[in-house]
Amino acid sequence: MPSAGKIYAPVQSPYKGLIEAIPGAVGSGIVAAKRGYHSSRAYNQAYYPGDYSIRLSLDKQGPSDGAAAVDVTMSTANMKKYTKLIMDAMDRKDPRVQSVKEVIGTLDGRNVIRYTRDSRTAKPVRATSDSSHLWHIHLSLFRADINNWNKLKGIVEVVGGRATTLGGILMLPKKGDKNTTVGFWQRVLNAQNAKLGVKGHELKVDNDYGPATAAAVDAWYTKYSGDTGFDGREITSWIALHLLRAEFTGKQGPAGKDGKDGKDGKDGKDGKDGKFTGSFVITGGALEGEAR
């Protein structure tokens, strides 16, 4: 009989990305041997043939052996914030969350809400779910997209927004851009590709997001994530967060060698002779003086 399912690399991207983007968040899991999107279509067909997660046209497509859901645990304040954020993105039909079938979380910290839809553009409807979703957000993904990085990458962009550092907002460039923002990321890419041992993608910092920069982004992403199939034509929020974390939180290098000792200073001038006035007495054969 089929196993509960495996994790396709593109599914790991929103899972890890949500953990990185949400302060204090921790992963709760992807694969689980139970009905629903945490298990594969093949598993549900074998054990739960009538399950809702294998009925839709979009859930009858894609790999049959992969899990299609992620759970991320976070504080109550963040549960309310990010449940609403994802629901709002679904309401406005944001193309970056087109692969989200449903989000389960809470808006008030007391009641669980399941916000679900049957197609990429359908109006979501509210439903209920179990109380465990008061402390972890669940995202179900249309099974057709679980091995498609270009479909899933936008989820993290919606949740993470723009990458921030040093108190400011950094723009995220894409292929065709020509500005100093591109130059900044070219420098970061050069540094991080060098650290990872990526050869042949050293960039000239020319502020031009052309084919060479796209190839350097792709090379870094492939080496860092182990995922392939990303063409590097843009720096997403997920990529920016990981590049900057590596750039600003790297391990401290070894201490430098001690510098050479400085030359001795010149001798000071001799002081003037002091004057002595007093009397001497002889005691036990020794001469002692008494200063006055």
C-alpha positions in Angstrom: 0.0 0.0 0.0 1.2 3.6 -0.6 3.0 5.6 2.1 1.6 8.8 3.5 3.5 10.7 0.9 6.8 12.5 0.2 7.8 16.2 0.3 8.5 17.8 -3.0 11.1 20.5 -2.9 8.7 23.3 -4.0 6.5 22.6 -1.0 9.4 23.0 1.3 9.8 26.6 0.0 6.6 28.0 1.5 7.1 25.9 4.6 10.6 27.1 5.3 9.8 30.6 4.0 6.9 31.0 6.4 9.1 30.0 9.3 11.7 32.5 8.3 9.3 35.3 7.6 7.1 35.1 10.8 8.9 36.1 14.0 9.1 33.1 16.5 7.4 30.7 14.1 8.4 27.0 14.1 7.5 24.2 11.7 4.8 21.7 12.7 5.1 19.4 9.8 4.1 18.6 6.2 3.5 14.8 5.8 1.0 13.0 8.1 -0.7 9.6 7.7 -4.3 10.8 7.8 -7.0 11.9 5.5 -6.6 15.3 3.9 -3.9 17.3 2.2 -1.1 16.2 4.6 -1.1 12.9 2.8 -0.7 12.1 -0.9 -3.5 11.6 -3.4 -2.4 7.9 -3.7 -2.7 7.4 0.1 -6.1 8.9 0.2 -7.3 6.9 -2.8 -6.2 3.8 -1.0 -7.5 4.5 2.5 -10.0 7.4 2.2 -11.4 7.2 -1.4 -14.1 9.8 -0.7 -11.9 12.3 0.9 -12.4 16.0 0.0 -8.7 16.5 -0.8 -8.9 14.3 -3.9 -12.2 15.4 -5.5 -11.4 18.6 -7.3 -10.0 18.8 -10.8 -6.9 20.6 -9.5 -6.4 17.9 -6.9 -6.5 15.1 -9.5 -3.5 16.6 -11.2 0.2 16.8 -10.1 2.3 14.0 -8.5 0.2 11.3 -6.9 2.7 10.6 -4.1 3.3 14.0 -2.6 1.9 15.8 0.5 0.1 19.0 -0.2 -0.2 20.9 3.1 2.1 22.7 5.6 1.6 23.5 9.3 3.5 26.4 11.0 3.1 27.1 14.7 3.3 30.7 16.0 2.0 33.1 18.8 -1.6 34.0 19.1 -0.9 37.6 17.9 0.8 36.2 14.8 -1.9 33.6 14.2 -4.5 36.5 14.0 -2.2 38.6 11.9 -1.2 36.1 9.3 -4.5 34.2 9.1 -6.1 37.5 8.1 -3.2 38.4 5.7 -3.6 35.2 3.8 -7.4 35.4 3.8 -7.2 39.0 2.4 -4.9 37.8 -0.3 -7.3 35.1 -1.3 -10.2 37.6 -1.3 -8.5 39.9 -3.7 -7.4 36.9 -5.9 -3.7 37.8 -5.5 -2.0 35.6 -8.1 0.8 34.9 -5.7 -1.5 32.7 -3.5 -3.3 31.1 -6.4 -2.0 27.7 -5.2 -3.6 28.0 -1.8 -6.7 25.9 -1.6 -7.4 26.8 2.0 -6.0 28.5 5.1 -7.0 27.3 8.6 -6.2 29.5 11.6 -7.9 32.1 13.8 -8.9 35.7 13.6 -9.6 36.3 17.3 -7.5 33.7 19.2 -10.7 31.9 20.4 -12.4 30.5 17.3 -10.9 28.4 14.4 -11.8 29.4 10.9 -11.2 27.5 7.7 -11.2 29.7 4.6 -11.5 27.4 1.6 -12.2 27.5 -2.2 -12.6 25.1 -5.0 -10.5 26.8 -7.7 -7.8 29.4 -8.1 -10.3 32.2 -8.7 -13.4 31.0 -6.7 -14.6 33.2 -3.9 -13.5 31.6 -0.6 -16.1 30.5 1.9 -15.8 30.1 5.7 -16.0 26.8 7.5 -14.9 25.4 10.8 -12.1 23.0 11.9 -10.5 21.5 15.0 -9.1 23.6 17.9 -5.5 22.7 17.2 -5.5 25.5 14.6 -5.6 28.1 17.4 -1.9 27.8 17.6 -0.8 26.7 14.1 -1.7 27.9 10.7 -2.5 25.2 8.1 -2.2 25.8 4.4 -3.7 23.3 1.9 -2.2 23.5 -1.6 -3.9 22.5 -4.8 -2.2 19.2 -5.7 -1.6 20.2 -9.2 1.1 22.7 -8.0 3.1 20.7 -5.4 6.1 20.3 -7.8 5.9 23.7 -9.4 8.2 26.3 -7.8 6.8 29.2 -9.9 3.3 28.5 -8.5 4.3 28.3 -4.8 7.0 30.9 -4.5 4.6 33.8 -4.2 3.1 32.6 -0.9 6.2 33.6 1.0 6.3 37.0 -0.8 2.8 37.7 0.4 3.6 36.7 4.0 7.1 38.1 4.2 6.6 41.3 2.2 9.8 43.1 1.3 13.0 42.1 2.9 14.2 44.6 5.5 17.5 45.3 7.0 19.3 48.1 8.9 15.9 49.7 9.5 15.2 50.3 5.8 13.3 48.7 2.9 15.3 46.9 0.2 13.7 46.7 -3.2 13.6 43.3 -4.8 14.8 43.5 -8.4 13.9 41.4 -11.4 15.5 40.7 -14.8 15.6 43.8 -16.9 16.1 46.2 -14.0 19.1 48.6 -14.1 19.7 50.5 -10.9 21.9 50.6 -7.8 19.6 48.2 -6.1 20.7 45.6 -8.6 24.3 46.4 -7.8 23.7 45.8 -4.1 22.3 42.3 -4.7 25.1 41.6 -7.2 27.6 42.2 -4.4 25.7 40.0 -2.0 25.4 37.3 -4.5 29.1 37.4 -5.2 29.8 37.0 -1.5 27.4 34.2 -0.9 28.2 32.2 -4.0 31.9 32.5 -3.0 31.0 31.1 0.5 29.1 28.2 -1.0 31.8 27.4 -3.5 29.8 28.2 -6.6 32.2 28.7 -9.5 31.7 30.4 -12.8 29.1 33.0 -11.7 31.3 35.8 -10.4 29.5 39.0 -11.3 30.7 42.4 -12.5 28.9 44.9 -10.4 27.3 46.9 -13.2 23.8 47.5 -11.8 22.3 45.5 -14.7 20.0 42.5 -14.0 20.8 40.7 -17.2 21.4 37.0 -18.0 24.6 36.8 -16.0 22.8 38.0 -12.8 19.9 35.7 -13.4 22.3 32.8 -13.8 24.0 33.8 -10.5 20.7 33.9 -8.7 19.7 30.5 -10.1 23.1 29.1 -9.2 22.9 30.4 -5.6 19.3 29.1 -5.2 20.1 25.7 -6.5 23.2 25.3 -4.3 21.5 26.7 -1.2 18.1 25.0 -1.4 18.8 21.9 -3.4 15.9 22.7 -5.6 16.1 23.0 -9.4 14.0 24.5 -12.0 14.2 28.1 -10.9 15.4 30.4 -13.6 16.7 33.2 -11.4 14.8 36.0 -13.2 13.9 37.7 -9.9 15.0 38.0 -6.3 12.0 36.9 -4.3 11.4 37.7 -0.6 12.5 34.1 0.3 15.7 34.5 -1.6 16.4 37.9 -0.1 15.8 36.8 3.5 18.2 33.9 3.2 20.8 35.9 1.3 20.7 38.6 4.0 20.7 36.2 6.9 23.9 34.7 5.5 25.4 38.1 4.8 24.7 39.6 8.2 24.7 36.7 10.6 27.7 34.7 9.4 30.1 33.1 11.9 32.7 35.3 13.4 36.1 34.8 11.8 39.3 34.0 13.8 41.1 36.7 15.6 43.8 38.6 13.8 47.5 38.4 14.6 48.8 40.7 17.2 50.4 43.8 15.8 54.1 44.6 16.1 55.3 46.3 19.3 55.8 50.0 18.9 59.3 51.5 19.1 60.5 52.6 22.5 60.1 56.3 23.2 63.0 58.7 23.6 64.6 58.9 27.0 63.4 61.9 29.0 65.8 64.6 30.1 67.7 64.2 33.3 66.1 66.0 36.2 68.0 68.6 38.2 70.0 67.6 41.2 68.0 68.1 44.4 69.4 69.9 47.4 70.0 68.2 50.6 70.0 69.9 54.0 70.2 68.0 57.2 72.4 66.6 59.9 74.1 63.2 60.2 74.5 61.1 63.3 76.6 58.0 63.8 74.8 55.0 65.4 76.3 51.6 65.6 79.0 52.4 63.1 76.5 53.4 60.4 75.9 56.8 59.0 72.3 57.9 58.9 71.0 61.1 57.6 67.9 63.0 58.7 66.3 65.1 56.1 64.7 68.4 57.0 
